[in-house]
Amino acid sequence: MPAEPEPVRSEGPAVVTAGDPSGAKVIVLDPAGAAKHDELPATWRPLAEKRAVFWCRVPVGGALTEADDLLGDAGPGDPEIAVVASGPFAAEALQLVERHPGAATHLLLVDPASDAFLASDDAVKANEAWLAEHDDVVAKLREAGTDVRVVASSTESPEDRVPPPLPLGHPEVVTAVRRVLGED
């Protein structure tokens, strides 16, 4: 279970939105609570020109309800929905998508194994083990039509500069998400 949110991280809006909500959507489940000033991180703004982005600030009450509602309201023939989540919230993201079979086209994970201390040089191997550990749910989601994959892992490179998980606003994360969604 994730730790209690820090008061500063839980200030601001529960969900920050940008883009056309009637089109394809990206739901970002951010355990760090970025975007507290009601604006997407700068790295995500170009994606909002092509897709609606719902930045759900997990430390704020109501953020997960909004994500659950967005997936629950999806119907056959609706534009695609991608869900993006990072390590501290990866297992919960699996459960969220599992509650709405087939609603999400993609579940894109960033350092899912980093819900505890994880060294950057171990991230790729740990993330693969995390997927294998959750194989039953991952297989069920894939059968329902959801592409589940790890799109970014921390490395020892100087570009990371922080221990896992990579922040969701990190340029490598956004580049990986855009590549999967065919928006690069």
Secondary structure, DSSP 8 states (H G I E B T S, - for coil): ------TTTT-S-SEEEES-TTS-EEEEEETT---TTSS--GGGTTGGGTSEEEEEETTSTTHHHHHHHHHHT--TT---EEEEEEGGGHHHHHHHHHTSTTT-SEEEEESTTTTS---GGGHHHHHHHHHHHTHHHHHHHHHTT-EEEEEE---SSTTT-S-SS--TTSHHHHHHHHHHTT--
